[in-house]
Amino acid sequence: MKMPTKNKSTINPSDTVVSLGDFAFAGLLLKDPPTASNRLAPAVASFAHLLTSIVLSDRLLVLGELDNVGPPISDMYALISKHCKVQSVSMDDSESAMGAFNSVWSDPVAEFGASFCLSAIEAEQRLINGRPFPEATRSVFDNILNEPSLARIAFDAYEPFHSIKASLAEYSVSQVLSLPFLPNPVLSIPMLLHELRERTAKQQLVTLIDQMRQETASSYRMTRQNCLSVDMQADIYCLPVPAIVVAILNESDSPESAVRTAAEMSADAAAFRKWCESLESLNDPKDYLERLLSARATLERLGRIIGAKDGGEMTLSVGAFGTNLPAPTIAKLIDYLNVDVRFFRPRRFLLNVLSQARQIASVEERISLVFGIEPTDVSEAAQVFSRNSQYLFELARVEKM
């Protein structure tokens, strides 16, 4: 991966670094979507990553030149660039970012440790190639990665390791630039255990909306085996179709229309991003906690009202996203309007997403429609990916202890 040569532009806290691995996996969905579960699941997961990033970011940032990159990366990059703001980040004016990139690129094991790198290698083998390493092979890799000189040779000479090295470099640079980074499926699990930072207000509130969507999904008897959803216990992307992505799928009939809908939602989410940025900038921990807890409380209360099915409904049209939010009684409508004005528009966006997501009873059927994939293939992919992810998560957690 080459460093970009474009002029450096101002980087905002609401920008997100996205992995080229996500462009690669998601790009598989654009021409002849894969049906093998080990290919389909990462492709859908990566596309969900990208759609979520579009909505929750001012811009998507990529590290590296894409001029000479072919399909499937170039296909997905062209589609997203057509509808969204994508910026190539230059390292020219950031000595620390360039140093971080070079350090990881020359010796990822020295930067992240042998255990972390082995977890990433195992994740790629199990999630992408669809089968685990034989124990003898795993033992060989473990020995290689724990011998510094051999580890450097392996990452340089063994092509399957190159994508992992590139993703680790992206992650390292994003940390130097103080930007959020969404890892592709291969890095989700090892990075979960590597990350020690507190979750941001944006992440907490979006996760709360996901949890409330989960409650609705349960009412349709959509269990983990036949519903693509976030593993809330591990809080990782196994095969993630969180509420934001479900809402997008509800308005889409093709990958391109999904990207276009995400771009439209991004404009509606601007107030939410700005509110979260303002909250994160507070210096008083007490003020931060009070505002965040208040936001969570009002979301929980009104989110459950939206899901209510009691008598004569009214509708309240909110937001450019065009959703009608049910408000069963005048009293509840008045209560809805009696809010902290700083959080009114952000909350409107989140409730809008929840309302859209709750309109879908079967996520598999919607994915089938959007991507032209049989629902049974989607369901099988979800099961295989979930099982492999849980195995890798437990394995990595045990080794970390």
ROLUMRO-177222 format. One record per residue: residue in three letters; x, y, z of N, C-alpha, C in turn. Coordinates in steps of 0.1 Angstrom, whole numbers, padded with zeros to 4 digits, always signed. Each point is the difference from the previous one (the first is absolute). Layout:
ALAXYZXYZXYZ;...
# end
This chain:
MET+0008-0012+0000-0008+0012+0000+0009+0012+0000;LYS-0002+0009-0009+0007+0013-0001-0006+0011+0007;MET+0008+0009+0005-0005+0012+0007-0006+0010-0010;PRO-0011+0006+0002-0006+0010-0009+0009+0012-0001;THR-0001+0007-0011+0008+0012-0003-0009+0012-0001;LYS-0013-0001+0003-0009+0011-0001+0003+0010+0011;ASN-0003+0013-0002+0002+0010+0010-0008-0004+0013;LYS+0006+0003+0011-0007-0002+0012-0011+0009+0002;SER-0012-0005+0005-0011+0008+0003-0003+0000+0015;THR-0009+0009+0004-0003+0000+0014-0008-0012+0004;ILE+0004-0007+0011-0006-0012+0004-0009+0004+0012;ASN-0013-0005+0000-0010+0003+0010-0002-0011+0009;PRO-0004+0002+0013-0003-0011+0009-0011-0009-0005;SER-0008+0005-0008-0011-0009-0005+0003-0008-0013;ASP+0013+0001-0004+0004-0008-0011+0004-0014+0005;THR-0001-0010-0008+0003-0014+0004+0010-0006-0011;VAL+0010-0006+0005+0009-0008-0008-0006-0014-0003;VAL-0002-0003-0013-0006-0013-0003+0011-0009-0006;SER-0001-0012+0002+0010-0010-0005-0002-0003-0014;LEU+0011-0001-0008-0001-0004-0014-0004-0015+0000;GLY+0002-0007+0011-0005-0014+0000-0015+0000-0001;ASP-0007+0010+0006-0015+0001-0001-0004+0002-0015;PHE+0008+0009-0007-0003+0002-0014+0001-0013-0008;ALA+0011-0008+0004+0002-0013-0007-0011-0010+0002;PHE-0003-0002+0013-0011-0010+0003-0013+0005-0005;ALA-0004+0012+0002-0013+0005-0004-0001+0000-0015;GLY+0011+0003-0007+0000+0000-0015-0005-0013-0006;LEU+0001-0011+0008-0004-0013-0006-0015-0001-0002;LEU-0007+0010+0006-0015-0001-0002-0005+0007-0012;LEU+0009+0007-0007-0005+0009-0011-0002-0007-0013;LYS+0007-0011-0003-0002-0006-0013-0007-0014+0001;ASP+0008-0010+0004-0006-0013+0002+0001-0003+0015;PRO-0010+0003+0008+0001-0001+0015+0004-0015+0003;PRO+0009-0002+0010+0004-0013+0004-0012-0007+0007;THR+0000-0013-0001-0010-0008+0008+0006-0008+0011;ALA+0013-0003-0002+0007-0007+0011+0000+0008+0013;SER-0004-0007+0010-0001+0008+0013+0012+0007+0005;ASN+0012-0006-0003+0012+0006+0004+0004+0012-0008;ARG-0006+0002-0011+0002+0013-0008-0011+0009+0002;LEU-0013-0005+0000-0011+0009+0001-0001+0008+0013;ALA+0003-0007+0012-0001+0007+0013+0009+0012+0001;PRO+0014-0002-0003+0008+0012+0001-0004+0011-0010;ALA-0005-0004-0012-0004+0010-0009-0011+0009+0005;VAL-0011-0007+0006-0011+0008+0005+0005+0008+0013;ALA+0008-0006+0008+0005+0007+0012+0008+0013-0004;SER+0008-0002-0010+0008+0012-0005-0009+0011-0006;PHE-0010-0004-0008-0009+0009-0005-0008+0008+0011;ALA-0003-0008+0010-0007+0006+0012+0009+0010+0007;HIS+0013-0003+0001+0010+0009+0006+0000+0013-0008;LEU+0001-0001-0014+0001+0012-0008-0013+0008+0001;LEU-0011-0006-0001-0013+0008+0001-0001+0007+0013;THR+0003-0007+0011+0000+0006+0014+0010+0012+0000;SER+0012-0002-0005+0010+0011+0000-0005+0012-0008;ILE-0007-0002-0011-0005+0011-0008-0010+0008+0008;VAL-0009-0007+0007-0010+0008+0008+0006+0007+0012;LEU+0009-0006+0007+0005+0006+0012+0013+0008-0002;SER+0004+0003-0012+0012+0008-0003-0003+0011-0009;ASP+0008+0011+0002-0001+0011-0010+0006-0005-0013;ARG+0012-0007+0001+0006-0005-0012+0007-0014+0003;LEU+0001-0008-0010+0008-0012+0001+0015+0003-0004;LEU+0009-0004+0008+0014+0002-0003+0007-0013-0003;VAL+0008-0001-0011+0007-0012-0004+0015+0004+0000;LEU+0008-0010+0003+0014+0002+0000+0006-0008-0011;GLY+0007+0007-0009+0006-0007-0012-0006+0005-0013;GLU+0008-0002-0011-0004+0003-0013-0008-0011-0006;LEU-0011+0004-0007-0009-0011-0006+0001+0001-0015;ASP+0009+0008-0005+0000+0001-0015+0003-0013-0007;ASN+0008-0008+0006+0004-0013-0007-0006-0012+0007;VAL-0011+0002+0008-0007-0011+0006-0011-0005-0008;GLY-0001-0013-0002-0011-0005-0009-0012-0005+0009;PRO-0009-0007-0007-0011-0006+0007+0004-0010+0010;PRO-0007-0003+0010-0013+0006+0004+0001+0014+0007;ILE+0012+0004+0004+0001+0012+0008-0004+0012-0008;SER+0004+0000-0013-0003+0012-0008-0014+0001-0003;ASP-0007-0011-0001-0015+0000-0003-0008+0007+0011;MET+0003-0005+0013-0007+0006+0011+0005+0014+0003;TYR+0012+0003-0002+0005+0014+0002-0007+0009-0010;ALA-0001-0004-0012-0007+0009-0010-0014+0002+0003;LEU-0007-0010+0005-0014+0001+0004-0002+0010+0011;ILE+0008-0002+0011-0001+0009+0012+0004+0014-0004;SER+0011+0002-0007+0004+0013-0004-0010+0008-0008;LYS-0008-0007-0008-0011+0006-0008-0010+0007+0009;HIS-0003-0005+0011-0011+0005+0008+0005+0006+0014;CYS+0012-0002+0004+0004+0004+0013+0013+0008+0000;LYS+0004+0006+0011+0012+0007+0001+0011-0009+0005;VAL+0010-0002-0009+0011-0009+0003+0013+0007-0002;GLN+0009+0000+0009+0012+0008+0000+0012-0009+0002;SER+0010+0001-0009+0013-0007+0002+0008+0008+0009;VAL+0006-0007+0010+0008+0008+0010+0014-0001-0003;SER+0006+0012+0000+0015+0001-0003+0008-0001+0012;MET+0011-0007+0000+0009-0001+0011+0011+0011-0001;ASP+0001+0007-0011+0011+0009-0003+0003+0010+0011;ASP-0011+0005+0006+0002+0010+0010-0001-0005+0015;SER+0000-0013+0001-0002-0006+0013+0011-0010+0002;GLU+0011+0004+0007+0011-0008+0002-0003-0012+0009;SER-0009+0003+0010-0003-0011+0010-0009-0011-0007;ALA-0009+0005-0009-0008-0010-0007+0008-0008-0010;MET+0009+0006-0007+0009-0007-0009+0008-0010+0008;GLY+0005+0004+0012+0008-0009+0008-0008-0012+0005;ALA-0012+0003+0004-0009-0011+0004-0002-0010-0011;PHE-0003+0005-0012-0002-0009-0011+0013-0008-0003;ASN+0011+0006-0001+0013-0007-0003+0003-0010+0011;SER-0002+0003+0012+0003-0009+0011-0008-0013-0001;VAL-0013+0001-0003-0009-0012-0001+0004-0007-0013;TRP+0002+0007-0011+0003-0006-0013+0013-0008+0001;SER+0009+0005+0007+0013-0007+0001+0000-0012+0010;ASP-0008+0001+0011+0001-0010+0010-0013+0000+0008;PRO-0011-0005-0005-0013+0000+0007+0000-0007+0014;VAL+0008-0011+0001+0001-0007+0012+0006+0008+0011;ALA+0010+0008-0003+0007+0009+0010-0010+0010+0005;GLU-0009+0005-0008-0010+0010+0003-0012-0006+0008;PHE-0005-0011-0004-0012-0006+0005+0001-0012+0009;GLY+0011-0007-0002+0003-0012+0008-0004-0013-0008;ALA+0007-0011+0003-0002-0012-0007-0015-0006+0002;SER-0005+0001+0012-0013-0005+0002-0011+0007-0008;PHE+0001+0014+0000-0010+0007-0008+0001-0003-0015;CYS+0012-0001-0005+0002-0003-0014-0005-0014-0004;LEU+0002-0010+0009-0005-0013-0002-0015+0000+0000;SER-0006+0007+0009-0015+0001+0000-0005+0005-0013;ALA+0006+0010-0005-0004+0006-0013+0002-0010-0012;ILE+0011-0007+0001+0002-0011-0011-0010-0011+0001;GLU-0003-0004+0012-0010-0010+0003-0014+0004-0005;ALA-0003+0013+0003-0013+0005-0004-0002+0000-0015;GLU+0011+0004-0007-0001+0000-0015-0002-0014-0005;GLN+0008-0010+0006-0001-0013-0005-0014-0006+0003;ARG-0006+0003+0012-0012-0006+0004-0012+0007-0006;LEU+0000+0013+0000-0012+0008-0005+0000+0002-0015;ILE+0012+0001-0006+0000+0003-0015+0002-0013-0008;ASN+0009-0008+0005+0003-0013-0008-0009-0011+0004;GLY-0008+0002+0011-0010-0010+0004+0004-0012+0007;ARG+0012-0001+0005+0005-0012+0007+0011+0004+0010;PRO+0001-0007+0011+0010+0003+0009+0014-0006-0004;PHE+0010+0006+0006+0014-0006-0002+0001-0014+0006;PRO+0006-0009-0006+0004-0012+0008+0009+0004+0011;GLU-0001-0008+0011+0007+0004+0012+0015+0001-0003;ALA+0006-0009-0008+0014+0001-0003+0004+0013-0007;THR-0009+0004-0009+0002+0013-0008+0000+0012+0010;ARG-0010-0001+0009-0001+0011+0010+0012+0001+0009;SER+0005-0012+0003+0012+0000+0009+0012+0005-0008;VAL+0002-0003-0013+0011+0006-0008-0001+0015+0000;PHE-0012+0005-0003-0002+0015-0001+0003+0006+0014;ASP-0004-0006+0010+0003+0005+0014+0015+0001+0002;ASN+0007-0010-0004+0015+0000+0002+0006+0011-0008;ILE-0005+0001-0013+0006+0010-0009-0002+0014+0006;LEU-0012+0003+0004-0003+0014+0005+0007+0003+0013;ASN+0004-0010+0007+0007+0003+0013+0015+0000-0002;GLU+0004-0001-0013+0014+0002-0003+0002+0012-0009;PRO+0004+0012+0005-0001+0012-0007+0006+0000-0014;SER+0011-0006-0003+0006+0000-0013-0009-0008-0010;LEU-0005-0011+0005-0009-0008-0009-0013+0007-0002;ALA-0005+0007+0010-0013+0006-0002+0001+0011-0010;ARG+0010+0008-0001+0002+0010-0010+0001-0006-0014;ILE+0007-0011-0001+0001-0007-0013-0014-0005-0004;ALA-0007-0006+0009-0013-0006-0003-0010+0011-0005;PHE+0000+0012+0006-0010+0010-0004+0004+0006-0013;ASP+0013+0000-0003+0005+0005-0013-0002-0010-0012;ALA+0002-0013+0003+0000-0010-0010-0014-0007-0003;TYR-0008-0001+0011-0012-0008-0001-0012+0010-0004;GLU-0005-0001-0012-0009+0009-0005-0013+0001+0008;PRO-0006-0011+0006-0012+0001+0008+0002+0009+0012;PHE+0012+0003+0004+0002+0008+0012+0000+0015-0004;HIS+0001+0003-0013+0001+0014-0004-0012+0008+0004;SER-0012-0006-0002-0012+0008+0003-0001+0003+0014;ILE+0004-0010+0009+0000+0003+0014+0009+0011+0004;LYS+0012+0000-0006+0010+0010+0003-0005+0014-0004;ALA-0007+0000-0012-0006+0013-0004-0010+0005+0009;SER-0009-0009+0005-0011+0004+0009+0006+0005+0013;LEU+0010-0007+0005+0007+0005+0012+0006+0014-0001;ALA+0006+0002-0012+0006+0013-0003-0011+0011+0000;GLU-0012-0003-0006-0011+0009+0000-0004+0004+0014;TYR-0001-0011+0008-0005+0002+0014+0010+0009+0008;SER+0013-0003-0002+0011+0007+0007+0000+0015-0003;VAL-0002+0003-0013+0000+0014-0005-0012+0007+0005;SER-0012-0007+0001-0012+0007+0004+0001+0004+0015;GLN+0008-0009+0008+0002+0004+0014+0009+0012+0001;VAL+0010+0001-0008+0009+0012+0000-0008+0013-0003;LEU-0009-0002-0010-0008+0012-0004-0013+0002+0009;SER-0001-0008+0010-0012+0001+0009-0013-0001-0007;LEU-0001-0010-0009-0012-0002-0008-0006-0014+0003;PRO-0013-0001+0000-0006-0013+0002+0004-0009-0012;PHE+0001-0013+0002+0003-0009-0011-0009-0012+0002;LEU-0007-0004-0011-0008-0012+0000+0008-0011-0007;PRO+0004-0010+0008+0008-0011-0006-0009-0009-0009;ASN+0006-0006-0010-0007-0010-0008-0002-0013+0008;PRO-0008-0009-0004-0004-0012+0008+0012-0007+0006;VAL+0011-0001-0008+0011-0008+0005+0006+0006+0013;LEU+0000+0013+0001+0006+0006+0012-0010+0003+0011;SER-0013-0002-0002-0010+0004+0010+0003-0006+0014;ILE+0002-0013+0000+0002-0007+0013+0013+0003+0007;PRO+0011-0002-0007+0013+0003+0007+0000+0015+0004;MET-0005+0009-0008+0000+0014+0004-0009+0003+0012;LEU-0011-0007+0001-0009+0001+0011+0008-0002+0013;LEU+0008-0010+0000+0008-0003+0013+0012+0009+0001;HIS+0004+0006-0011+0012+0009+0001-0004+0014+0005;GLU-0012+0004-0004-0005+0013+0003-0003+0002+0015;LEU+0005+0010+0006-0003+0003+0014-0007+0013+0003;ARG-0003+0007-0011-0006+0013+0001-0015-0001+0004;GLU-0005+0010+0007-0014+0001+0003-0008+0002-0013;ARG-0012-0005+0000-0009+0002-0012-0005+0014+0000;THR-0001+0006-0011-0004+0014-0002-0015+0001+0002;ALA-0005+0012+0002-0014+0002+0001-0008-0004-0012;LYS+0006+0002-0012-0006-0004-0012-0002-0015-0001;GLN+0010-0008+0004+0000-0014+0000-0011-0005+0010;GLN+0000+0006+0012-0010-0005+0010-0014+0002-0004;LEU-0003+0012-0006-0014+0003-0004-0004-0008-0012;VAL+0009-0002-0010-0004-0009-0011-0002-0014+0004;THR+0008-0005+0010-0001-0013+0005-0014-0002+0007;LEU-0004+0011+0007-0013-0001+0007-0011-0002-0010;ILE+0000+0007-0011-0010-0001-0011+0001-0014-0005;ASP+0012-0006-0002+0001-0014-0004-0007-0009+0010;GLN+0002+0002+0013-0006-0008+0010-0015+0000-0001;MET-0006+0012-0002-0014+0001-0001-0006-0006-0012;ARG+0008+0000-0011-0004-0007-0012+0000-0015+0002;GLN+0010-0005+0008+0001-0014+0004-0013-0004+0007;GLU-0005+0008+0009-0013-0003+0007-0011-0003-0010;THR-0001+0009-0010-0011-0002-0010+0003-0013-0008;ALA+0012-0002-0004+0004-0012-0007-0005-0013+0008;SER+0002+0001+0013-0004-0012+0008-0015-0003-0001;SER-0007+0011-0001-0015-0002-0001-0004-0007-0012;TYR+0008+0000-0011-0002-0007-0012+0006-0014+0000;ARG+0004-0004+0012+0007-0013+0002+0012-0002-0009;MET+0007+0012-0002+0013+0000-0008+0011-0003+0010;THR+0004-0012+0001+0011-0004+0009+0014+0003-0007;ARG+0010-0002+0008+0014+0003-0005+0003-0008-0013;GLN-0006-0012-0001+0003-0009-0011-0006+0005-0013;ASN-0011+0007+0001-0006+0004-0013-0002+0015-0001;CYS+0007+0008+0009-0001+0014-0001+0014+0006+0001;LEU+0004+0008-0010+0014+0005+0000+0000+0012+0009;SER+0008-0001+0011+0000+0011+0009+0013+0000+0008;VAL+0001+0011+0008+0013+0002+0007+0000-0010+0013;ASP+0011-0006+0002+0002-0007+0012+0002+0009+0012;MET-0011+0003+0007+0001+0010+0011+0009-0003+0011;GLN+0002-0013+0003+0008-0004+0011+0015+0003-0003;ALA+0004-0003-0012+0014+0002-0004+0002+0014-0005;ASP-0011+0006-0005+0000+0014-0005+0010+0001-0012;ILE-0001-0010-0009+0008+0000-0012-0009-0002-0012;TYR+0006+0003-0012-0007-0002-0012+0002-0015-0004;CYS-0010-0008+0002+0001-0014-0004-0005+0000-0015;LEU-0013+0001-0001-0005+0003-0014-0010+0012+0003;PRO+0006+0013+0000-0008+0011+0005-0010+0005-0009;VAL-0013+0000+0004-0010+0008-0007-0007+0008+0011;PRO+0007+0010+0005-0006+0008+0011-0011+0009-0006;ALA-0007+0007+0009-0012+0007-0003+0002+0009-0012;ILE+0011+0007+0000+0003+0010-0011-0001-0007-0014;VAL+0007-0012+0000+0000-0007-0013-0013-0006-0003;VAL-0007-0005+0009-0014-0005-0002-0009+0011-0006;ALA+0001+0012+0006-0008+0011-0005+0004+0003-0014;ILE+0013-0001-0004+0004+0003-0014-0006-0011-0009;LEU+0001-0012+0004-0005-0011-0008-0015+0001-0002;ASN-0007+0005+0009-0014+0002-0001-0004+0010-0011;GLU+0010+0009-0004-0003+0009-0011+0008-0003-0012;SER+0005-0012-0002+0009-0003-0011-0004-0013-0007;ASP+0004+0000-0013-0003-0012-0008+0013-0005-0008;SER+0011+0007+0003+0013-0004-0006+0011+0006+0008;PRO+0013-0005-0002+0011+0006+0007+0001+0015-0002;GLU-0002+0004-0013+0002+0014-0003-0011+0009+0008;SER-0012-0005+0000-0010+0008+0007+0002+0000+0015;ALA+0006-0011+0005+0004+0000+0014+0010+0010+0003;VAL+0010+0002-0008+0011+0010+0002-0007+0014-0001;ARG-0009+0002-0010-0006+0013-0002-0009+0003+0012;THR-0007-0010+0006-0008+0003+0012+0009+0003+0012;ALA+0011-0007+0001+0009+0003+0011+0005+0015-0001;ALA+0003+0004-0012+0005+0014-0002-0011+0010+0004;GLU-0013-0003-0003-0011+0009+0004-0001-0001+0015;MET+0001-0011+0006-0001-0001+0015+0011+0007+0007;SER+0012+0000-0007+0011+0007+0006-0002+0015+0002;ALA-0007+0006-0010-0004+0014+0002-0010+0002+0012;ASP-0009-0009+0001-0010+0001+0011+0007-0003+0014;ALA+0011-0007-0001+0008-0003+0013+0009+0010+0004;ALA+0002+0011-0008+0010+0011+0003-0002+0005+0015;ALA-0012+0003+0004-0003+0005+0013+0005-0010+0011;PHE-0003-0012-0003+0004-0011+0010+0016+0000+0001;ARG+0007+0000-0011+0014+0000+0001+0005+0013+0007;LYS-0006+0011-0003+0005+0012+0007-0003+0000+0015;TRP-0011-0005+0004-0003-0001+0014+0009-0009+0007;CYS+0004-0012-0006+0009-0009+0006+0014+0006+0001;GLU+0004+0008-0010+0013+0006+0000+0000+0011+0011;SER-0011+0007+0002+0000+0010+0011+0001-0007+0013;LEU-0007-0011+0002+0000-0007+0012+0014-0006+0004;GLU+0006-0005-0010+0014-0006+0002+0010+0011+0004;SER-0003+0013-0004+0009+0010+0003-0001+0006+0014;LEU-0010-0004+0007-0003+0005+0014+0012-0003+0009;ASN+0004+0009+0008+0011-0003+0010-0005-0005+0013;ASP-0013+0003+0003-0006-0004+0013-0006-0014-0001;PRO+0006-0010+0006-0005-0014-0001-0014-0001+0005;LYS-0004+0008+0011-0013-0001+0005-0010+0005-0010;ASP+0003+0011-0007-0009+0006-0010-0002-0010-0012;TYR+0012-0006-0004+0000-0010-0011-0010-0012+0004;LEU+0002-0005+0012-0008-0012+0004-0015+0003+0001;GLU-0003+0012+0006-0014+0004+0001-0007+0001-0013;ARG+0007+0007-0010-0006+0002-0013-0001-0014-0008;LEU+0010-0008+0002-0001-0013-0007-0011-0009+0006;LEU-0001+0000+0013-0010-0009+0006-0014+0006-0003;SER-0001+0013+0000-0013+0006-0004-0004-0004-0014;ALA+0010+0001-0009-0003-0004-0014-0004-0015-0001;ARG+0007-0008+0007-0004-0015+0000-0014-0002+0006;ALA-0003+0007+0010-0013-0002+0007-0012+0004-0010;THR+0002+0011-0006-0011+0005-0009-0001-0009-0012;LEU+0011-0005-0005+0000-0009-0011-0007-0013+0003;GLU+0003-0005+0012-0007-0013+0004-0015+0002+0002;ARG-0003+0011+0006-0015+0003+0003-0007+0001-0013;LEU+0005+0009-0009-0008+0003-0012+0002-0012-0010;GLY+0011-0007+0000+0002-0011-0009-0011-0011+0003;ARG-0003-0002+0012-0010-0010+0004-0014+0005-0004;ILE-0002+0013+0001-0013+0006-0004-0002-0002-0015;ILE+0010+0001-0008-0001-0002-0014-0004-0014-0003;GLY+0005-0009+0008-0003-0014-0002-0014-0004+0005;ALA-0007+0009+0007-0013-0004+0006-0010-0002-0010;LYS-0010-0008+0003-0011-0003-0010-0014+0003+0006;ASP+0000+0009+0010-0013+0003+0006-0008+0009-0010;GLY-0013+0000+0002-0011+0007-0008+0003+0011-0009;GLY-0009+0008-0004+0000+0010-0011+0013+0008-0001;GLU+0008-0004-0010+0013+0006-0002-0001+0014-0007;MET+0009+0008+0003+0003+0013-0007+0014-0002-0007;THR+0003+0008-0009+0014-0001-0006+0006+0014+0001;LEU+0013+0000+0002+0007+0013+0001+0012-0002-0010;SER-0001+0008-0011+0011-0001-0010+0012+0007+0005;VAL+0012-0007-0001+0012+0006+0005+0011-0003-0010;GLY+0008+0011-0002+0013-0002-0007-0001-0002-0015;ALA+0011+0003-0007+0001-0002-0014-0001-0014-0005;PHE+0003-0009+0010+0000-0014-0004-0014-0005-0002;GLY-0010+0008+0003-0014-0003-0004-0007-0011+0007;THR+0002-0002+0013-0007-0010+0007-0011+0006+0009;ASN-0011-0007+0001-0011+0004+0009+0001-0007+0013;LEU+0002+0007+0011+0001-0007+0013-0013-0001+0006;PRO-0005-0012+0004-0013-0001+0007+0001+0006+0013;ALA-0010+0008+0004-0002+0005+0013-0014-0003+0005;PRO-0002-0010+0008-0013-0005+0003-0009+0009+0007;THR+0005+0010+0007-0010+0009+0007+0006+0014+0000;ILE-0010+0010+0002+0004+0014+0000+0010+0002+0012;ALA-0002-0006+0011+0008+0002+0011+0015-0005-0003;LYS+0001-0011-0007+0013-0004-0003+0007+0009-0010;LEU-0008+0005-0009+0005+0010-0010+0005+0012+0007;ILE-0007+0005+0010+0005+0012+0007+0012-0003+0008;ASP+0001-0012+0005+0012-0004+0008+0012-0001-0010;TYR-0003-0004-0012+0011-0001-0010+0006+0013-0003;LEU-0009+0010+0000+0005+0014-0004+0006+0007+0012;ASN-0002-0005+0012+0006+0006+0012+0014-0005+0003;VAL+0010+0005-0008+0013-0006+0001+0011+0011+0001;ASP+0012-0005+0003+0011+0009+0000+0003+0003-0015;VAL-0001+0013-0003+0001+0004-0014+0013-0004-0006;ARG+0011-0001+0008+0013-0004-0006+0000-0014-0006;PHE-0009-0008+0006+0000-0014-0005-0012-0003-0008;PHE-0009+0010-0003-0012-0003-0008+0003-0006-0013;ARG+0008+0007-0008+0003-0004-0014+0008-0013+0000;PRO+0010-0002+0008+0007-0012+0001-0009-0012+0003;ARG-0009+0002+0010-0009-0010+0004-0010-0004-0011;ARG-0004+0011-0007-0010-0003-0011+0007-0009-0010;PHE+0012+0002-0003+0007-0008-0010+0001-0015+0005;LEU+0003-0002+0013+0002-0013+0005-0014-0007+0001;LEU-0010+0007+0004-0013-0007+0000-0006-0002-0014;ASN+0004+0008-0009-0003-0002-0014+0006-0013-0005;VAL+0012-0002+0003+0007-0012-0004-0007-0013+0006;LEU-0003+0001+0013-0006-0011+0007-0014-0003-0006;SER-0007+0010-0003-0014-0002-0007+0002-0007-0013;GLN+0009+0004-0008+0002-0006-0013+0005-0015+0002;ALA+0009-0002+0009+0005-0013+0002-0010-0010+0005;ARG-0010+0005+0008-0010-0009+0005-0010-0004-0010;GLN+0000+0006-0012-0009-0003-0011+0003-0013-0007;ILE+0012-0005+0003+0005-0012-0007-0001-0012+0009;ALA-0008-0010-0004-0001-0012+0008+0011-0011-0003;SER+0005+0000-0012+0010-0010-0004+0012+0007-0007;VAL+0011+0001+0007+0012+0006-0005+0005-0008-0012;GLU-0001-0013+0001+0005-0009-0011-0007+0003-0013;GLU-0013+0002+0001-0008+0002-0012+0004+0014-0006;ARG+0003+0009+0008+0003+0014-0005+0014-0001-0007;ILE+0010-0007+0007+0013-0001-0006-0001-0008-0014;SER-0009-0010+0000-0002-0007-0012-0005+0009-0011;LEU-0009+0009+0003-0005+0009-0010+0010+0009-0005;VAL+0007+0006+0009+0010+0011-0003+0012-0006-0008;PHE+0005-0012+0004+0012-0005-0007-0003-0011-0009;GLY-0012-0005-0002-0003-0011-0009+0006-0013+0005;ILE-0001-0003+0013+0005-0012+0006-0012-0007+0007;GLU+0001-0013-0001-0011-0009+0006+0000+0002+0015;PRO-0012+0002+0006-0001+0001+0014+0007-0011+0008;THR-0001-0013-0005+0006-0011+0006+0015+0002+0001;ASP+0006+0005-0011+0014+0003+0000+0004+0010+0010;VAL-0008+0010+0002+0003+0011+0010-0001-0006+0014;SER-0010-0008+0002-0002-0006+0014+0012-0009+0003;GLU+0004-0009-0010+0011-0009+0003+0013+0008+0002;ALA+0002+0011-0007+0012+0008+0002+0000+0006+0014;ALA-0011+0004+0004-0001+0006+0014+0004-0010+0010;GLN-0005-0012-0001+0003-0010+0010+0014-0004+0000;VAL+0006-0002-0012+0014-0004-0001+0009+0011+0006;PHE-0003+0013-0004+0008+0011+0004-0001+0002+0015;SER-0012-0002+0005-0002+0002+0015+0008-0010+0008;ARG-0001-0013-0005+0007-0011+0007+0015+0003+0000;ASN+0006+0003-0012+0014+0002-0001+0004+0012+0008;SER-0008+0011+0000+0004+0012+0008+0000-0003+0014;GLN-0010-0007+0005+0000-0003+0015+0012-0009+0004;TYR+0003-0009-0009+0012-0009+0003+0013+0009+0001;LEU+0002+0009-0010+0012+0008+0000+0000+0009+0012;PHE-0012+0006+0003+0000+0009+0012+0004-0007+0012;GLU-0006-0012+0003+0004-0007+0012+0015-0004+0000;LEU+0005-0005-0012+0014-0004-0001+0009+0012+0003;ALA-0003+0012-0006+0008+0012+0002-0001+0004+0015;ARG-0012-0001+0006-0001+0005+0014+0007-0009+0009;VAL+0000-0013-0002+0008-0009+0008+0015+0003-0001;GLU+0005+0002-0012+0014+0002-0002+0004+0014+0006;LYS-0009+0009+0001+0003+0013+0006+0001+0000+0015;MET-0007-0009+0006+0000-0001+0015+0014-0004+0005;
# end
